Amino acid sequence: MFTQTNSEIFIPDGSDPAQALARTTHLCIAAHQDDIEIMAVEGILRAYENPDLHFTGCVVTDGHGSPRAGKFAEVSDDEMAQIRVEEQKEAARIGKYSAQVFLGYPSSEVKKTGNQALKEDLKNLIRQTRTEVLYTHNLADKHNTHVGVLMRVLEALRELEPEALPKRLIGCEVWRDLDWMPDEKKVVMDVSANKELQTQLVDVFVSQVQGGKNYTDAILGRRAANATFFASHATDNATGLSFGMDMTPLLLDRSLDPLEFVKGYLQEFQDSVVGLLEAMR
């Protein structure tokens, strides 16, 4: 179904793969194993035990080259790749995903403009899911593989027929948060519910959490901080928020340059900081 020989579709409930993809309402396309659970938890929570909604995750890279420490320090690249696939499958079981897709590309391939094989795989996946919401990385993320995945996703989306496009494209927080965006421009996702599930979804990535990255505390802390610091002159209305960048305009206007699009947000941030300082001096 996909190009790479190590690609795979894992179906937690054992359904037919085509059926599992077709019932998807919320899709996340992420660079690495564990990115899905960090950035698309809103979609996971919405679909969890809801018979009318179905969440599917897709990891683009193969897991080679992951950082490692502690008991994983001497694990080979091939062993680490398999460990990370199994961890991702366990997250899919815990979160009751409709499907978990592994495209299996090396990180170096993701960063290449015009990677035709990857673009076709992404188009194939999006056509099969016909998702309502597509979560992916945001244009201001600081991880180059994350930005590479986002750009390949945009390339694929811009070649799809209109009826296959998602209704909404959301760029999510991972390696740079989106607190700097104007509040009225943020996609504000309430993720207050089911903190135990949220913890389990991150703790399952033992090779990363015990291997030197305290993702669990960091992610839950970011969501709590987003909720508390969102409104400076009001009490909290949520205990956890994730912020997103609405990138749907890039689908509606295919001539819109992603660079110019994100520069608009950066200019708004600069203007808001400068404007407040000038008003107070």
DAPE-V553540 format. One record per run of one state. SS is the DSSP state (H for helix, E for strand, L for the rest). FROM is the first residue (numbers start at 0). LEN is the number of residues. If there is no record, write none. Layout:
SS | FROM | LEN
SS | FROM | LEN
//
This chain:
L | 0 | 7
E | 7 | 3
L | 10 | 6
H | 16 | 6
L | 22 | 3
E | 25 | 5
L | 30 | 4
H | 34 | 5
L | 39 | 1
H | 40 | 7
L | 47 | 7
E | 54 | 7
L | 61 | 8
H | 69 | 3
L | 72 | 4
H | 76 | 19
L | 95 | 3
E | 98 | 7
L | 105 | 1
H | 106 | 4
L | 110 | 5
H | 115 | 14
L | 129 | 3
E | 132 | 5
L | 137 | 6
H | 143 | 14
L | 157 | 4
H | 161 | 3
L | 164 | 3
E | 167 | 5
L | 172 | 10
H | 182 | 3
E | 185 | 5
L | 190 | 4
H | 194 | 9
L | 203 | 2
H | 205 | 4
L | 209 | 5
H | 214 | 15
L | 229 | 11
E | 240 | 6
L | 246 | 2
H | 248 | 4
L | 252 | 5
H | 257 | 23
L | 280 | 1
//
